[in-house]
Amino acid sequence: MKEIGKLFPRCPICKSKKGYEPSTFYPNVRCKSCEAEWIVHENGLELKRTSKLQWDSELLDKKYPLDFWKNLRAPQFQVKEQIFAPVDYVGGHSSYRNPAIGYILLKPDSITYKSSEGSLHKMNLKIAIEKLKALEISATKEITFALGPKSILVNSNKEYLVLSYKNHGNKLQHMIFDFHGQKKNVDELRILVSHLKKEKRKKK
Ligand SMILES: [Zn+2]
């Protein structure tokens, strides 16, 4: 107990300074804040019970060296609500012919495209995460190919975000967005979405 307090003044998982207490499951020690439990080994810690934060479940029953725990960071996957902007709708969806300016709102179970107040055409389209089939960055050429010659794209040599999902009739819909070259932004969105999809599959 003293040992873990000395080694980790802050809990490796929740970073609280509240300290540790003995668990009812000897010889585990428990973080007073997040309630994660470990066994302290000479050269490492073994997580015996996951914290209330739950993202540490993949570490359960594994022994890792002290350095691992010292460098542990909470993953950036704790999505509650996150806005990605600017993301302007260019076209592609059979029910939305007009372009719109707006943003993408990501929630743990859905992705919503919303037009902003100044947008001439209004959109508010929510897609359940499990209906989402693809979220990819594509060059104009590839999109024109996928959508045929009626493609609405004007600006050549540009990259777009293409969102594909299954609608109520189980038909595949595509939506094309201009993300104004903010690729890092879009990459983050894609990583989060793929993580959320994985989580969904796990729960089933
Ligand atoms: Zn803790």
Residues whose N, C-alpha, C, O or C-beta is under 5 A from the ligand:
A	BS01	ZN	C11 I13 C14 K15 S16 C31 S33 C34 E35
